[in-house]
Amino acid sequence: MQLAELFDETANSPPLTDKEFAEVLDQAWAEVRQINKEEHFKDLAEFEVLPVEYLIEPLVPIGCTSILDGNPGMGKSFLSLAMTAAVTAGGQFCEKQPDRNGRVLLLNDEDDPSRVLLPRLEAMGADINKVRVIDAPFTLNDDGVEILRRQIRSYDPTLVVIDPLTNFMGASVDMYRPNEANAFMRPLHRLAKEFDISLLIARHLRKQTSENAMHMGQGSMAFGGAVRSGMIVTAHPTQPQWRVLSHYKSSYAQEAVSQAFEIGTPPKGGGARIIWRGPVEMSANELVALSSVQESVLDRAARALEDYLSEGEAEARDVKEAMKKKGIQERTLDRAKKKLGVISGRGPGATWKLPD
C-alpha cells in the first residue's frame, strides 16, 4: 500500500483523491485475482479422449483449421463453393459425402454476392438458406476475431471459409514472419476448436518456385505448420482445361489421393460448376515439381477471365473490376482477352462474352 501511495504521489500531479485512489487500487487487485484464476496448465489425465472427426475425410478435419493454396483463376473459390454446396445440401465433394451437414459462413471478400456467389451456389445445388456471407469486410485482428466469434455463436455454422487469407490480414501484419503468422492463426484455430467446426482458409501462391508443395503458399511456413490439413490446386499434367486438387499435409491420417476436376457446364446445361474427373496418381509434391503450377502471368489472367465469363455475358466494367481485385493489370487483361477470343462491344454498357 505504501509503495502504491508513493507511486501515486510521484506519477500523478496532483495526486489522486482518496476515492479515486481506492477505485484504481480495487481495479488493479481485481485484474491480479483474475490472472491468478487462469490456469495455463492442466494435468493430462483431466482431458477426455476424443476421436478425430472430419467434415470431408481426410481433407477437412473438424475442430481445427485447413488451408487451400492456389494461383488466382485456378479454382480455389469454386472448390470452396462446391464444398459449401455439399455441406448445405448433402451433395458430394471430391466424390465424398460430407460427414456433417449444416450451415456455412462465407468470408469471401473478392466475389460479389449477387453476381457471383449466389448464381454459382444455385448452379451447384446449394441450399442458399443455409449460407451466410460477409457484407461489411473487416480484418481479423482482436476486434475482428470477436466479431467472427459472435457470428459463429449465433449462426452455428458447420463450415467457415476465409477467402482469401490476405484480405483479412491487417496492414501491420507481416505474413512472412513466423511469429506474426502464428499469432494470426492461433485465434482461428481456437475458434474452430471452441465451436467444433471446420475452418477453411484459401491462400494465393508465392512467386518463387519450389518442389515442396508446403512451401508454395504465400507467407511464412508457419501457416502450413499451424493448419492440420493442407491442399493445393495445380494444373493437370496432360489435360490443359483440367486442374488437380492434391493433399500435401494431413496431421491425422494419410493424405488423400489427388483428384482431377474441371470447371465447366454439364451436358444438361446450367451454370458453371466443378466436374470431377477422377484420381491422379501423383502426389502434391510431384505435381508441383512439374512446374505447371507456375503459369505465366498471361496464362493466369486468361484462366481467371475464362472462369469469370463462364457464368455468361458480363458488362466490361464489372469484368475489369473483378480482374483488378485479383491483381490482374489492364494491359495483361487485354492480352488475355485476345488469347481467349473474347467477344466485346464498345461504348457505355458494353459487354464481354466467350466465343461460342
DOSE-580258 format. One record per atom (N, C-alpha, C): x negated, y negated, z. Coordinates in pm, whole numbers, padded with zeros to 5 digits, always signed. Atoms other than C-alpha are relative to their C-alpha. Example, Ala and Ser with C-alpha at 12.3 -4.5 7.8 and 13.67 -1.06 7.14 Angstrom:
BEGIN
-00089+00119+00000 -01230+00450+00780 -00090-00120+00000 +00082+00119-00006 -01367+00106+00714 +00077-00109+00073 
END
This chain:
BEGIN
-00083+00119+00000 +00000+00000+00000 -00087-00126+00000 +00088+00116-00007 -00280-00242+00091 -00069-00024-00135 +00063+00013+00131 -00451-00170-00242 +00097-00061-00101 -00101+00054+00090 -00126-00244-00428 +00023-00149+00025 -00019+00141-00034 -00081-00572-00241 -00119-00083-00047 +00120+00072+00044 -00441-00672-00318 +00003-00017-00152 -00009+00008+00145 -00389-00592-00689 +00103-00105-00042 -00105+00097+00030 -00069-00800-00688 -00053-00142+00014 +00050+00135-00026 -00247-01099-00541 -00103-00044-00103 +00105+00036+00096 -00533-01085-00793 +00051+00000-00144 -00047-00013+00139 -00336-00990-01106 +00116-00091-00034 -00120+00081+00025 -00021-01200-01067 -00015-00137+00062 +00005+00137-00052 -00007-01575-01029 +00129-00071-00040 +00013-00033-00144 +00198-01645-00830 +00029+00149+00023 -00030-00141-00031 +00220-01302-00660 +00150+00026-00004 -00141-00038+00002 +00548-01111-00684 +00065-00026+00135 -00073+00012-00126 +00816-01175-00427 +00007+00137+00065 -00009-00129-00070 +00869-00906-00164 +00096+00094-00071 -00100-00083+00067 +01177-00784-00351 -00055+00055-00133 +00057-00043+00128 +01001-00775-00692 -00109+00102+00022 +00109-00093-00030 +00700-00601-00537 +00055+00137+00036 -00060-00127-00041 +00922-00335-00380 +00059+00074-00119 -00061-00062+00117 +01105-00273-00710 -00107+00062-00091 +00107-00051+00084 +00780-00234-00905 -00063+00124+00062 +00061-00112-00070 +00637-00002-00642 +00089+00124-00004 -00095-00112+00008 +00952+00212-00636 -00002+00064-00138 +00002-00052+00137 +00943+00244-01016 -00126+00081-00026 +00127-00071+00019 +00577+00344-01012 +00001+00136+00068 -00006-00128-00071 +00636+00612-00748 +00096+00098-00068 -00096-00086+00071 +00937+00741-00944 -00067+00066-00121 +00070-00056+00114 +00716+00787-01252 -00102+00105+00044 +00096-00097-00052 +00450+00963-01043 +00070+00130+00037 -00074-00120-00040 +00710+01200-00899 +00048+00079-00122 -00046-00067+00121 +00843+01275-01249 -00114+00076-00065 +00117-00067+00056 +00493+01357-01375 -00034+00125+00080 +00031-00116-00085 +00438+01587-01079 +00097+00114-00020 -00102-00103+00021 +00761+01769-01161 -00026+00081-00126 +00022-00066+00128 +00649+01853-01513 -00101+00114+00015 +00089-00115-00005 +00496+02197-01541 -00067+00018-00135 +00073-00014+00125 +00227+02214-01804 -00043+00145-00026 +00037-00141+00015 +00157+02583-01745 +00107+00088+00065 -00091-00099-00057 +00369+02891-01678 -00068+00136-00003 +00049-00138+00002 +00288+03248-01590 +00059+00072-00120 -00048-00072+00118 +00313+03469-01898 +00117+00091+00034 -00107-00091-00041 +00538+03706-01701 +00136-00070+00005 -00127+00074-00005 +00802+03430-01686 +00067-00008-00136 -00056+00011+00134 +00851+03439-02063 +00077+00128-00036 -00080-00112+00051 +01108+03660-02235 -00053+00042-00136 +00043-00051+00130 +01003+03882-02524 +00112-00022-00101 -00100+00030+00103 +01184+03761-02837 -00046+00058-00134 +00038-00052+00131 +01192+03923-03181 -00025-00114-00098 +00020+00098+00106 +01063+03734-03484 +00120+00011-00095 -00117+00002+00089 +01365+03630-03692 -00031-00087-00121 +00022+00072+00125 +01380+03500-04046 +00132-00053-00056 -00111+00046+00081 +01613+03284-04244 -00003+00074-00133 +00023-00080+00120 +01469+03442-04558 -00133+00072+00021 +00119-00077-00036 +01223+03720-04480 -00087+00030-00122 +00076+00059-00111 +00927+03674-04480 -00038-00146-00026 +00038+00134+00045 +00920+03331-04647 +00028-00109+00103 -00044+00110-00087 +01107+03120-04392 +00041+00055+00136 -00035-00045-00135 +01091+03221-04024 +00086-00102+00073 -00088+00084-00082 +01331+03081-03765 -00075-00042+00127 +00062+00050-00123 +01220+02867-03472 -00137-00060-00020 +00130+00059+00030 +00918+02717-03647 +00005-00071-00135 +00007+00075+00124 +00803+02516-03947 -00063+00083-00112 +00058-00059+00121 +00727+02630-04303 -00029-00113-00098 +00036+00106+00096 +00570+02437-04591 +00004+00056-00141 -00009-00036+00141 +00626+02444-04967 -00079-00102-00080 +00090+00088+00074 +00349+02297-05184 +00023+00010-00150 -00010-00002+00145 +00356+02199-05549 -00011-00139-00058 +00009+00129+00068 +00295+01922-05801 +00139-00054-00032 -00129+00056+00044 +00576+01681-05895 +00045+00065-00130 -00055-00059+00121 +00803+01835-06155 -00013+00151-00009 +00017-00146+00004 +00715+02195-06065 +00118+00075+00061 -00121-00067-00048 +01046+02265-05893 +00012+00015+00150 -00011-00011-00147 +00989+02218-05517 +00140-00036+00047 -00133+00044-00044 +01312+02024-05475 +00108+00094-00049 -00096-00099+00051 +01502+02269-05698 +00003+00121+00091 +00007-00116-00088 +01380+02552-05475 +00067-00028+00134 -00062+00032-00129 +01484+02373-05157 +00152-00009-00013 -00145+00006+00021 +01829+02312-05307 +00057+00140-00024 -00044-00138+00018 +01854+02676-05418 +00011+00070+00135 -00006-00056-00135 +01776+02773-05060 +00121-00055+00076 -00118+00063-00062 +02041+02527-04941 +00128+00068-00046 -00119-00067+00054 +02298+02688-05170 +00016+00139+00060 -00007-00136-00056 +02211+03036-05043 +00042-00001+00146 -00030+00006-00143 +02230+02934-04677 +00144-00045+00025 -00134+00054-00025 +02557+02741-04707 +00111+00088-00058 -00107-00073+00068 +02745+02972-04942 -00021+00151-00004 +00020-00144-00006 +02596+03316-04878 -00056+00061-00126 +00060-00054+00120 +02412+03349-05207 -00137+00057+00027 +00133-00056-00013 +02060+03475-05272 -00106-00103-00031 +00118+00080+00031 +01722+03306-05270 -00116+00096-00018 +00112-00091+00029 +01426+03480-05429 +00049+00145+00006 -00065-00131+00005 +01663+03776-05475 +00015+00062+00139 -00024-00046-00136 +01712+03798-05098 +00118-00076+00061 -00113+00062-00070 +02019+03730-04886 -00052-00062+00130 +00041+00058-00128 +01961+03483-04600 +00055+00080+00117 -00044-00073-00119 +01981+03648-04259 +00097-00082+00084 -00098+00087-00066 +02179+03349-04133 +00062-00093-00104 -00068+00100+00084 +02434+03125-04300 +00046-00115+00090 -00043+00114-00080 +02534+02779-04188 -00021-00130-00073 +00016+00134+00056 +02481+02408-04241 -00147-00028-00032 +00135+00043+00036 +02179+02238-04397 -00009-00152+00009 +00027+00143-00013 +02036+01896-04316 -00115-00034-00095 +00099+00033+00102 +01851+01744-04614 -00057-00140+00022 +00070+00128-00004 +01594+01470-04558 -00075-00011-00132 +00057+00011+00134 +01536+01414-04929 -00002-00148-00037 +00013+00144+00020 +01400+01066-04997 -00031-00038-00144 +00034+00031+00140 +01335+01093-05373 +00118+00016-00094 -00110-00028+00091 +01656+01225-05528 +00128-00068+00045 -00125+00071-00029 +01977+01022-05548 +00110+00101+00035 -00105-00096-00040 +02261+01200-05361 +00111+00013-00103 -00112-00003+00093 +02527+01103-05617 -00039+00053-00137 +00040-00037+00135 +02331+01154-05938 -00076+00132-00007 +00086-00118+00005 +02107+01443-05842 +00043+00109+00098 -00022-00104-00100 +02172+01624-05515 +00138+00063-00011 -00137-00054+00005 +02550+01659-05537 +00024+00085-00125 -00025-00085+00118 +02571+01778-05902 -00086+00126-00004 +00085-00120+00001 +02275+02014-05862 +00052+00104+00097 -00049-00095-00100 +02412+02172-05546 +00133+00061-00043 -00126-00055+00050 +02756+02210-05700 -00027+00104-00109 +00033-00094+00107 +02600+02378-06005 -00058+00129+00055 +00060-00118-00062 +02413+02616-05774 +00098+00077+00088 -00101-00070-00078 +02733+02712-05595 -00008-00024+00149 +00011+00031-00143 +02650+02548-05261 +00136-00043+00056 -00116+00055-00070 +02920+02473-05007 -00039-00139+00047 +00046+00136-00029 +02873+02096-05010 +00061-00055+00129 -00056+00041-00129 +03093+02064-04700 -00090+00040+00117 +00094-00041-00103 +02805+02223-04510 -00138-00062-00022 +00126+00067+00028 +02536+01984-04636 +00011-00147+00042 +00008+00140-00041 +02441+01652-04479 -00134-00056-00048 +00122+00057+00058 +02188+01419-04644 -00036-00131+00069 +00046+00126-00057 +01980+01126-04526 +00050-00115-00087 -00055+00114+00073 +02134+00791-04622 -00081-00126+00025 +00086+00114-00034 +01906+00542-04445 -00135+00057+00044 +00129-00065-00031 +01544+00669-04460 -00070-00061+00120 +00078+00043-00116 +01319+00647-04155 -00127+00083+00004 +00123-00076-00016 +00969+00757-04065 +00010+00086+00125 -00007-00094-00112 +00914+01046-03829 -00106-00033+00106 +00075+00037-00119 +00741+00850-03554 +00080+00043+00122 -00072-00042-00121 +00860+00886-03193 +00149-00031-00011 -00141+00038+00014 +01184+00697-03268 +00068+00086-00106 -00059-00080+00106 +01240+00888-03592 +00025+00144+00042 -00019-00136-00050 +01192+01224-03423 +00122+00006+00091 -00117+00002-00087 +01452+01123-03167 +00129-00012-00081 -00116+00008+00090 +01693+01026-03448 +00030+00139-00057 -00019-00134+00056 +01636+01367-03605 +00051+00096+00105 -00047-00088-00107 +01683+01542-03270 +00149-00019+00025 -00143+00026-00024 +02020+01373-03215 +00085+00056-00114 -00076-00050+00114 +02131+01465-03567 +00007+00152+00000 +00001-00146-00008 +02028+01828-03525 +00095+00046+00109 -00087-00039-00111 +02207+01846-03190 +00147-00014-00037 -00141+00023+00032 +02531+01702-03329 +00047+00080-00122 -00042-00067+00123 +02531+01868-03674 -00019+00151+00004 +00026-00143-00020 +02392+02207-03567 -00034+00071-00132 +00037-00066+00127 +02216+02299-03897 -00076+00130+00024 +00082-00121+00001 +02061+02636-03973 -00137-00030-00060 +00122+00036+00072 +01801+02477-04200 -00011-00151-00010 +00031+00142+00022 +01637+02132-04208 -00110-00007-00105 +00098+00016+00108 +01449+02025-04523 -00053-00143+00002 +00065+00132+00008 +01198+01736-04528 -00074-00005-00133 +00051+00000+00138 +01117+01643-04890 -00009-00143-00055 +00128-00064-00027 +00854+01518-04946 -00059-00050+00132 +00064+00031-00128 +00628+01504-04642 -00045-00145+00010 +00062+00132-00008 +00451+01178-04727 +00102-00113+00016 -00100+00107-00011 +00775+00976-04749 +00048-00021+00143 -00047+00010-00137 +00840+01039-04381 -00114-00023+00099 +00115+00032-00085 +00492+00961-04252 -00020-00151+00002 +00022+00143-00010 +00428+00610-04124 -00130-00040-00067 +00119+00050+00069 +00170+00392-04298 -00125+00011+00087 +00116-00006-00090 -00054+00413-03990 -00055+00142+00017 +00043-00139-00016 -00079+00795-04009 -00095+00038-00113 +00096-00050+00098 -00389+00928-04185 +00016+00151-00009 -00032-00142+00012 -00276+01267-04314 -00123+00087-00022 +00121-00078+00022 -00635+01370-04383 -00082+00017+00129 +00066-00019-00129 -00736+01351-04014 +00073+00110+00076 -00066-00114-00065 -00666+01683-03836 +00078-00038+00126 -00070+00035-00123 -00572+01520-03504 +00130-00072-00029 -00123+00072+00034 -00317+01292-03672 +00100+00093-00068 -00089-00098+00062 -00177+01575-03883 +00067+00087+00106 -00056-00082-00108 -00133+01789-03571 +00100-00078+00084 -00091+00084-00079 +00025+01500-03382 +00133-00020-00073 -00122+00015+00079 +00276+01459-03667 +00082+00128+00000 -00070-00127+00012 +00360+01828-03693 +00054+00053+00132 -00035-00060-00128 +00382+01911-03322 +00147-00024+00039 -00141+00018-00037 +00722+01745-03253 +00098+00069-00094 -00088-00070+00094 +00871+01901-03567 +00008+00149+00036 +00001-00141-00042 +00765+02247-03455 +00082+00018+00128 -00077-00007-00124 +00914+02175-03112 +00149-00008-00026 -00142+00008+00035 +01244+02075-03271 +00051+00133-00053 -00040-00130+00057 +01257+02399-03469 +00014+00104+00111 -00004-00097-00110 +01183+02598-03153 +00114-00032+00095 -00104+00041-00095 +01419+02398-02930 +00139+00038-00048 -00134-00024+00053 +01718+02440-03161 +00012+00133-00076 -00001-00132+00063 +01622+02783-03302 +00044-00008-00146 -00034+00022+00140 +01634+02664-03663 -00125+00017-00087 +00112+00001+00095 +01418+02680-03975 -00021-00142-00049 +00031+00135+00048 +01240+02361-04077 -00101+00013-00114 +00081-00013+00121 +01102+02348-04432 -00049-00137-00045 +00061+00125+00042 +00860+02075-04544 -00056+00017-00141 +00055-00001+00136 +00785+02002-04911 -00118-00097-00007 +00122+00081+00005 +00439+01865-04989 -00061+00004-00140 +00068+00006+00128 +00261+01747-05304 -00141+00059+00012 +00136-00051+00002 -00074+01889-05409 -00102-00114-00007 +00108+00097+00014 -00405+01706-05383 -00059+00010-00140 +00055+00003+00135 -00602+01617-05695 -00114+00099-00019 +00114-00090+00013 -00906+01831-05620 +00045+00144-00020 -00032-00140+00022 -00907+02191-05738 -00059+00086+00112 +00048-00096-00100 -00960+02491-05513 +00044+00139-00042 -00041-00137+00026 -00948+02867-05539 +00075+00059+00119 -00074-00042-00118 -00777+02887-05199 +00132-00076+00005 -00131+00065+00006 -00403+02815-05207 +00027-00087+00122 -00024+00077-00120 -00404+02691-04848 -00067-00137-00005 +00072+00126+00011 -00644+02413-04948 +00061-00095-00101 -00052+00077+00113 -00427+02282-05231 +00093-00114+00041 -00095+00102-00040 -00175+02074-05035 -00067-00129+00043 +00053+00129-00043 -00224+01704-04967 -00026+00000+00150 +00026+00020-00142 -00379+01608-04636 -00093+00103+00059 +00089-00089-00075 -00569+01792-04369 +00047+00145-00006 -00034-00142-00010 -00584+02169-04349 +00081+00029+00126 -00077-00018-00123 -00421+02118-04009 +00148+00022-00030 -00141-00023+00037 -00083+02110-04188 +00022+00149-00024 -00011-00143+00025 -00140+02463-04313 -00017+00082+00126 +00018-00071-00126 -00259+02566-03969 +00120-00011+00092 -00112+00024-00091 +00045+02419-03795 +00123+00083-00037 -00119-00074+00041 +00311+02598-04001 -00020+00149+00015 +00007-00146-00010 +00394+02967-03968 +00014+00068-00135 -00013-00057+00134 +00463+03016-04338 -00036-00107-00102 +00040+00093+00104 +00304+02854-04643 +00025+00056-00137 -00033-00042+00137 +00425+02872-05004 -00053-00104-00098 +00047+00093+00104 +00305+02717-05329 +00067+00035-00133 -00058-00018+00133 +00461+02666-05673 -00109-00026-00103 +00100+00013+00106 +00232+02720-05972 +00065+00029-00135 -00045-00038+00134 +00269+02754-06346 -00012+00151-00015 +00009-00144+00029 +00333+03105-06475 -00121+00025-00089 +00123-00023+00077 +00015+03261-06620 +00022+00022-00149 -00020-00031+00142 +00176+03359-06952 +00123-00065-00062 -00125+00058+00052 +00523+03201-06984 +00003-00150+00028 +00012+00144-00021 +00499+02821-07036 +00118-00065+00073 -00118+00062-00061 +00855+02748-06921 +00031+00055+00139 -00025-00060-00132 +00837+02962-06607 -00097-00055+00103 +00087+00033-00113 +00691+02887-06266 -00005+00121+00092 +00013-00110-00095 +00584+03112-05981 +00002-00055+00142 -00001+00030-00143 +00668+03088-05612 -00083+00109+00067 +00085-00098-00067 +00389+03256-05415 -00020-00039+00146 +00004+00010-00146 +00325+03305-05046 -00145+00014+00046 +00141-00006-00037 -00020+03217-04910 -00025+00012+00149 +00017-00017-00144 +00039+03224-04534 +00126+00058+00060 -00112-00059-00072 +00260+03442-04318 -00053+00046+00136 +00055-00027-00133 +00187+03442-03946 +00059+00125+00065 -00069-00108-00071 +00434+03715-03853 +00017+00127-00082 -00021-00119+00085 +00439+03958-04148 -00090-00010-00122 +00076+00003+00125 +00275+04048-04476 +00062-00101-00096 -00051+00099+00095 +00303+03781-04746 +00097+00064-00099 -00098-00048+00098 +00594+03813-04988 -00066+00015-00137 +00046-00015+00138 +00540+03928-05347 +00036-00127-00076 -00025+00120+00080 +00510+03633-05585 +00119+00024-00094 -00120-00011+00082 +00829+03563-05780 +00002-00107-00108 -00014+00095+00110 +00871+03402-06122 +00141-00058-00002 -00133+00061+00015 +01153+03158-06181 -00004-00104-00112 -00015+00100+00107 +01281+02921-06445 +00110-00097+00041 -00106+00099-00021 +01480+02600-06418 +00073-00014-00132 -00072+00003+00126 +01746+02631-06681 +00149+00013+00020 -00146-00012+00000 +02111+02660-06771 +00038+00143-00037 -00040-00139+00030 +02265+03011-06756 +00082+00008-00128 -00076-00017+00126 +02433+03156-07069 +00144-00048+00009 -00139+00041-00014 +02778+03077-06928 +00015-00151+00015 -00008+00145-00010 +02690+02709-06908 -00009-00049+00143 +00009+00060-00132 +02688+02469-06615 -00131-00075+00016 +00118+00082-00025 +02420+02250-06457 -00125+00084+00019 +00128-00068-00016 +02053+02333-06426 -00011+00062+00139 +00017-00072-00126 +01960+02579-06155 -00119+00094-00010 +00110-00097-00002 +01698+02833-06052 +00048+00134-00056 -00027-00133+00054 +01695+03152-06257 -00123+00086+00032 +00112-00085-00042 +01478+03423-06101 -00037+00096-00112 +00048-00081+00111 +01261+03616-06347 -00081+00122+00042 +00065-00123-00044 +01120+03894-06132 -00136-00021+00062 +00128+00009-00072 +00798+03972-05945 -00119-00025-00092 +00127+00023+00069 +00449+03863-06048 -00108+00065+00085 +00098-00075-00076 +00170+04096-05943 -00132-00076+00014 +00117+00083-00028 -00068+03816-05849 +00023-00073+00131 -00011+00071-00127 -00140+03658-05514 -00004-00151-00023 +00006+00145+00009 -00121+03287-05443 -00140-00046-00037 +00137+00039+00031 -00499+03260-05448 -00038+00032-00144 +00030-00037+00139 -00521+03441-05781 +00067-00096-00098 -00072+00094+00087 -00261+03213-05935 -00067-00136+00000 +00067+00129-00010 -00436+02903-05807 -00134+00005-00071 +00132-00013+00061 -00772+03032-05929 +00006-00012-00152 -00014+00015+00145 -00637+03032-06284 -00005-00146-00042 +00002+00145+00024 -00627+02653-06250 +00118-00049-00082 -00118+00045+00073 -00295+02648-06430 +00083-00098+00081 -00073+00093-00083 -00154+02464-06132 -00054-00142-00016 +00060+00131+00019 -00397+02181-06213 +00033-00053-00139 -00043+00051+00129 -00197+02043-06502 -00050-00142-00020 +00037+00138+00028 -00290+01721-06674 +00111-00093+00046 -00098+00101-00040 -00115+01401-06575 +00117+00000-00098 -00104+00000+00102 +00077+01414-06904 +00091+00121+00015 -00081-00121-00015 +00190+01774-06850 +00093-00011+00119 -00084+00014-00119 +00316+01695-06501 +00115-00098-00027 -00104+00099+00032 +00503+01390-06632 +00106+00062-00091 -00095-00065+00092 +00658+01597-06913 +00091+00096+00074 -00082-00094-00078 +00775+01864-06667 +00103-00076+00084 -00091+00078-00084 +00925+01602-06434 +00112-00060-00083 -00101+00060+00087 +01104+01429-06721 +00096+00106-00053 -00085-00109+00050 +01232+01758-06861 +00096+00048+00109 -00085-00042-00111 +01365+01859-06519 +00114-00099+00021 -00101+00104-00025 +01545+01527-06476 +00107+00002-00109 -00096+00006+00110 +01705+01531-06820 +00071+00133-00023 -00069-00128+00014 +01802+01898-06792 +00141-00007+00058 -00135+00020-00054 +02103+01770-06596 +00094-00062-00104 -00082+00063+00103 +02221+01589-06910 -00050-00140-00030 +00034+00136+00042 +02205+01246-07071 +00000-00095+00119 +00010+00094-00112 +02097+00965-06837 -00044-00136-00051 +00040+00135+00039 +02053+00590-06854 -00150-00017+00015 +00145+00018+00002 +01699+00483-06935 -00052-00061+00129 +00048+00067-00123 +01669+00258-06630 -00001+00097+00118 -00003-00099-00108 +01768+00547-06400 -00115+00099-00015 +00110-00093+00025 +01514+00777-06564 -00133-00063+00043 +00126+00067-00032 +01235+00523-06530 -00017-00019+00150 +00007+00018-00145 +01319+00455-06166 -00032+00132+00069 +00025-00132-00060 +01324+00828-06083 -00145+00043-00023 +00139-00038+00029 +00989+00885-06255 -00099-00087+00077 +00087+00090-00077 +00838+00582-06082 -00014+00050+00143 +00004-00052-00136 +00930+00734-05745 -00089+00124+00010 +00087-00118+00001 +00738+01045-05847 -00145-00035-00034 +00137+00043+00024 +00428+00835-05915 -00042+00004-00145 +00032-00008+00143 +00450+00852-06297 +00002-00140-00060 +00011+00132+00060 +00328+00539-06474 +00083-00007-00128 -00089+00017+00115 +00543+00391-06752 -00068+00043-00131 +00069-00040+00122 +00276+00446-07018 -00007+00152-00012 +00001-00147+00001 +00243+00813-06918 +00139+00054-00031 -00137-00042+00025 +00622+00841-06920 +00033-00011-00149 -00025+00015+00144 +00633+00709-07277 -00064+00113-00079 +00068-00111+00067 +00380+00973-07384 +00074+00132+00023 -00077-00121-00031 +00580+01245-07207 +00130+00003-00080 -00124+00011+00077 +00893+01121-07379 -00022+00043-00145 +00032-00038+00139 +00728+01158-07721 -00032+00150-00009 +00038-00142+00001 +00587+01501-07631 +00124+00089+00002 -00122-00079-00010 +00935+01631-07544 +00099-00028-00112 -00093+00036+00106 +01102+01459-07839 +00131-00056+00054 -00121+00055-00064 +01347+01277-07610 +00069-00097-00095 -00082+00088+00084 +01629+01105-07798 +00047-00117+00085 -00034+00118-00080 +01685+00749-07680 +00059-00110-00086 -00056+00116+00067 +01880+00439-07768 -00077-00126+00037 +00063+00127-00031 +01793+00072-07739 +00100-00097+00062 -00085+00104-00057 +01923-00228-07551 +00057+00040+00135 -00064-00026-00131 +02124-00254-07226 +00086+00126-00003 -00080-00123-00008 +02279+00074-07119 -00051+00114-00086 +00056-00107+00085 +02050+00280-07345 -00018+00127+00082 +00010-00128-00068 +02037+00648-07260 -00111+00085-00061 +00099-00099+00046 +01781+00929-07287 +00062+00138+00014 -00044-00139-00012 +01853+01294-07356 -00099+00090-00073 +00087-00097+00064 +01664+01608-07451 +00056+00037-00138 -00049-00042+00133 +01682+01722-07814 +00080+00129+00010 -00085-00120+00000 +01940+01988-07893 -00081+00124-00037 
END
